[in-house]
Amino acid sequence: MPADPGSFALLAALVLVAAILYSSVGHAGASAYLAAMALFGVRPAAMKPAALVMNIVVASAGTARWWSAGLVPWELLWPLCAGSVPAAFAGGAVVLPVEVYRRVLAVILLGAALRLWFPARAGQLRPAPGPGVLVALGAGLGFLAGLTGIGGGIFLSPILILAGWQDPKRTAGASSTFILANSVAGLLGHLTGARDVPPGTGLLAAVALVGGLYGSWLGARRLPPLALRRLLAAVLLIAGGRLARGG
């Protein structure tokens, strides 16, 4: 983490803003935390565990908010998490060069953002597939989440909305809980390799928690579904653009 107090304070401010924005749509902000830490020259080996810790505290606050509002679709989440948690643990233990993967992911995120912002038609809610399909989907998303240090909500949200399996608010509730489960598993997988969490992470996590509490309250209680959809599209555009630039 930055040794200079001024740089650390600026990093903390970026974390706060990211936590508010991302948690308002059920995300935890890992992609923004990773980008902010890279901007301040944090070691790559330290970025992944720090982002996962911040994800855990923000997603914990978000899950509590969405759950209290009755917006967590547990019947959909159980099979998804059954597949994603062990896969996120495995992905968290892996360190791979991911440049090509990041470019492909950028295209996917940008395409999903455009479809969310300019939907072809309103679409109706449709039944989700059976548990087997959801377990397999969760496993794929969980491994990517653990591998990259991102909790997986940014992958899950567009799938749930574009497939018509959930409305925007319940999608946010599902994503927050999914992120929490995967981030815990990914961090545990990371720690199995005798890797540690960098100093200063606790302070940044506390700042992220404040932002997460406010953002999740804003999303669960104040923002209408269309605003959530547009906010989610903006989040995906930001993340996709960052990945496309290699940042």
C-alpha positions as CSV (number, residue, x, y, z in Angstrom):
1,M,0.0,0.0,0.0
2,P,1.2,3.6,-0.5
3,A,3.6,4.7,2.3
4,D,2.8,8.4,1.8
5,P,-0.2,9.4,3.9
6,G,-1.6,11.7,1.2
7,S,-1.5,9.0,-1.4
8,F,-3.1,6.5,1.0
9,A,-5.9,9.0,1.8
10,L,-6.6,9.5,-1.9
11,L,-6.6,5.8,-2.5
12,A,-9.1,5.5,0.4
13,A,-11.3,8.1,-1.1
14,L,-11.4,6.2,-4.4
15,V,-12.3,3.1,-2.5
16,L,-15.2,4.9,-0.8
17,V,-16.7,6.2,-4.0
18,A,-16.3,2.8,-5.7
19,A,-18.0,1.0,-2.8
20,I,-21.0,3.3,-2.9
21,L,-21.5,3.0,-6.6
22,Y,-20.9,-0.7,-6.9
23,S,-22.9,-1.7,-3.8
24,S,-25.9,0.2,-5.0
25,V,-26.3,-2.4,-7.8
26,G,-25.4,-5.4,-5.6
27,H,-21.7,-5.5,-6.5
28,A,-18.7,-5.1,-4.1
29,G,-16.3,-3.1,-6.3
30,A,-13.3,-5.4,-6.7
31,S,-12.6,-4.3,-10.3
32,A,-12.5,-0.7,-9.1
33,Y,-10.3,-1.5,-6.1
34,L,-7.8,-3.4,-8.3
35,A,-7.6,-0.5,-10.7
36,A,-7.2,2.1,-7.9
37,M,-4.4,0.1,-6.3
38,A,-2.6,-0.4,-9.6
39,L,-2.8,3.4,-10.1
40,F,-0.9,3.9,-6.8
41,G,1.7,1.2,-7.6
42,V,0.6,-1.5,-5.2
43,R,2.4,-4.8,-5.8
44,P,0.3,-7.1,-8.0
45,A,0.7,-9.9,-5.5
46,A,-0.9,-7.7,-2.8
47,M,-3.8,-6.4,-4.9
48,K,-5.8,-9.7,-5.2
49,P,-6.0,-10.5,-1.4
50,A,-6.7,-6.8,-0.6
51,A,-9.5,-6.6,-3.1
52,L,-11.0,-9.8,-1.8
53,V,-11.0,-8.6,1.8
54,M,-12.7,-5.3,0.7
55,N,-15.2,-7.4,-1.3
56,I,-16.0,-9.5,1.8
57,V,-16.9,-6.5,4.0
58,V,-18.9,-4.6,1.3
59,A,-20.7,-7.8,0.2
60,S,-21.5,-8.6,3.9
61,A,-23.1,-5.2,4.4
62,G,-24.9,-5.5,1.1
63,T,-26.2,-9.0,1.7
64,A,-27.6,-7.9,5.1
65,R,-29.4,-4.9,3.4
66,W,-30.8,-6.8,0.5
67,W,-31.8,-9.7,2.8
68,S,-33.7,-7.4,5.2
69,A,-35.5,-6.0,2.2
70,G,-36.6,-9.5,1.1
71,L,-34.6,-9.2,-2.2
72,V,-32.3,-12.2,-1.9
73,P,-33.6,-15.1,-4.1
74,W,-32.2,-18.0,-2.0
75,E,-33.9,-20.7,-4.2
76,L,-31.6,-19.5,-7.1
77,L,-28.5,-18.9,-5.0
78,W,-28.1,-22.3,-3.3
79,P,-27.2,-24.2,-6.5
80,L,-25.2,-21.4,-7.9
81,C,-23.1,-21.2,-4.7
82,A,-22.8,-24.9,-4.4
83,G,-20.9,-24.8,-7.7
84,S,-19.1,-21.5,-7.2
85,V,-17.6,-21.8,-3.7
86,P,-15.3,-24.8,-4.3
87,A,-14.4,-23.4,-7.8
88,A,-13.6,-20.0,-6.3
89,F,-11.3,-21.7,-3.7
90,A,-9.5,-23.5,-6.6
91,G,-9.3,-20.3,-8.6
92,G,-7.9,-18.3,-5.7
93,A,-5.0,-20.7,-5.4
94,V,-4.0,-20.2,-9.0
95,V,-1.7,-17.5,-10.3
96,L,-1.7,-17.3,-14.1
97,P,-1.0,-14.7,-16.8
98,V,-4.4,-13.5,-17.9
99,E,-3.9,-10.8,-20.6
100,V,-5.7,-12.7,-23.3
101,Y,-8.5,-13.6,-20.9
102,R,-8.9,-10.0,-19.8
103,R,-9.4,-8.8,-23.4
104,V,-12.1,-11.5,-24.0
105,L,-13.7,-10.5,-20.8
106,A,-13.7,-6.9,-21.7
107,V,-15.7,-7.6,-24.9
108,I,-18.2,-9.7,-22.9
109,L,-18.7,-7.0,-20.3
110,L,-19.0,-4.2,-22.9
111,G,-21.5,-6.2,-24.9
112,A,-23.6,-7.0,-21.8
113,A,-23.5,-3.3,-20.8
114,L,-24.9,-2.2,-24.2
115,R,-27.7,-4.8,-24.0
116,L,-28.6,-3.6,-20.5
117,W,-28.7,0.1,-21.5
118,F,-30.5,-0.5,-24.8
119,P,-32.6,-3.6,-24.3
120,A,-34.2,-5.1,-27.4
121,R,-37.5,-5.4,-25.6
122,A,-38.7,-5.2,-22.0
123,G,-38.8,-9.0,-21.7
124,Q,-40.7,-11.0,-19.1
125,L,-39.3,-13.0,-16.2
126,R,-38.8,-16.7,-17.1
127,P,-38.1,-19.7,-14.8
128,A,-34.5,-20.4,-14.1
129,P,-33.0,-23.7,-15.3
130,G,-32.7,-26.8,-13.1
131,P,-30.1,-27.2,-10.3
132,G,-27.6,-29.0,-12.5
133,V,-27.3,-26.1,-15.0
134,L,-27.1,-23.6,-12.1
135,V,-24.3,-25.6,-10.3
136,A,-22.3,-25.7,-13.6
137,L,-22.8,-22.0,-14.2
138,G,-21.8,-21.2,-10.6
139,A,-18.7,-23.4,-11.0
140,G,-17.5,-21.5,-14.1
141,L,-18.2,-18.1,-12.6
142,G,-16.7,-19.0,-9.2
143,F,-13.4,-20.1,-10.8
144,L,-13.2,-16.9,-12.8
145,A,-14.0,-15.0,-9.6
146,G,-11.3,-16.7,-7.6
147,L,-8.7,-16.5,-10.4
148,T,-9.1,-12.7,-10.9
149,G,-9.9,-11.5,-7.3
150,I,-13.3,-10.3,-8.4
151,G,-16.3,-11.8,-6.5
152,G,-18.2,-12.8,-9.6
153,G,-21.3,-10.5,-9.3
154,I,-20.2,-8.6,-12.4
155,F,-20.5,-11.8,-14.4
156,L,-23.7,-13.0,-12.7
157,S,-25.8,-9.9,-12.9
158,P,-26.1,-9.5,-16.7
159,I,-26.8,-13.2,-17.0
160,L,-29.7,-13.0,-14.5
161,I,-31.2,-9.9,-16.1
162,L,-30.7,-10.7,-19.8
163,A,-32.0,-14.3,-19.3
164,G,-35.0,-13.0,-17.5
165,W,-34.4,-15.1,-14.4
166,Q,-34.7,-12.2,-11.9
167,D,-35.7,-8.5,-11.9
168,P,-33.0,-5.9,-11.3
169,K,-33.5,-5.5,-7.6
170,R,-33.5,-9.2,-6.8
171,T,-30.5,-9.5,-9.2
172,A,-28.6,-7.1,-7.0
173,G,-29.5,-9.1,-3.9
174,A,-28.4,-12.3,-5.6
175,S,-25.1,-10.8,-6.8
176,S,-24.2,-9.4,-3.4
177,T,-24.6,-12.8,-1.7
178,F,-22.8,-14.6,-4.6
179,I,-19.9,-12.2,-4.3
180,L,-19.7,-12.7,-0.5
181,A,-19.5,-16.5,-0.8
182,N,-17.0,-16.4,-3.7
183,S,-14.8,-13.8,-2.1
184,V,-14.5,-15.8,1.2
185,A,-13.6,-18.9,-0.8
186,G,-11.2,-17.1,-3.1
187,L,-9.4,-15.5,-0.1
188,L,-9.1,-18.9,1.6
189,G,-7.7,-20.4,-1.6
190,H,-5.2,-17.6,-1.8
191,L,-4.0,-18.0,1.8
192,T,-3.4,-21.8,1.2
193,G,-0.4,-20.8,-0.8
194,A,1.3,-19.3,2.2
195,R,0.4,-15.8,0.8
196,D,-0.5,-13.0,3.2
197,V,-2.8,-10.0,3.2
198,P,-0.9,-6.7,2.8
199,P,-0.6,-4.0,5.6
200,G,-3.2,-1.3,5.3
201,T,-5.9,-3.6,4.0
202,G,-7.8,-3.3,7.2
203,L,-8.1,0.5,7.0
204,L,-9.2,0.3,3.3
205,A,-11.7,-2.4,4.2
206,A,-13.2,-0.1,6.9
207,V,-13.6,2.7,4.4
208,A,-15.2,0.3,1.9
209,L,-17.6,-0.9,4.6
210,V,-18.9,2.6,5.1
211,G,-19.4,3.1,1.4
212,G,-21.0,-0.4,1.1
213,L,-23.5,0.3,3.9
214,Y,-24.6,3.6,2.2
215,G,-24.7,2.3,-1.3
216,S,-26.6,-0.9,-0.5
217,W,-29.2,1.2,1.4
218,L,-29.5,3.5,-1.6
219,G,-30.0,0.6,-4.0
220,A,-32.4,-1.4,-1.8
221,R,-34.6,1.4,-0.6
222,R,-34.3,4.4,-2.9
223,L,-33.4,3.6,-6.5
224,P,-36.1,2.4,-9.0
225,P,-35.5,-0.7,-11.2
226,L,-34.7,1.3,-14.4
227,A,-32.1,3.4,-12.5
228,L,-30.6,0.1,-11.2
229,R,-30.4,-1.3,-14.7
230,R,-28.7,1.8,-16.1
231,L,-26.3,1.9,-13.1
232,L,-25.4,-1.7,-13.7
233,A,-24.8,-0.9,-17.4
234,A,-22.5,1.9,-16.3
235,V,-20.6,-0.4,-14.0
236,L,-20.1,-2.9,-16.7
237,L,-18.9,-0.2,-19.1
238,I,-16.3,1.0,-16.6
239,A,-15.0,-2.5,-15.8
240,G,-14.9,-3.5,-19.5
241,G,-13.1,-0.3,-20.5
242,R,-10.6,-0.8,-17.8
243,L,-9.9,-4.4,-18.8
244,A,-9.6,-3.4,-22.5
245,R,-7.0,-0.8,-21.5
246,G,-5.2,-3.4,-19.5
247,G,-5.6,-1.4,-16.3
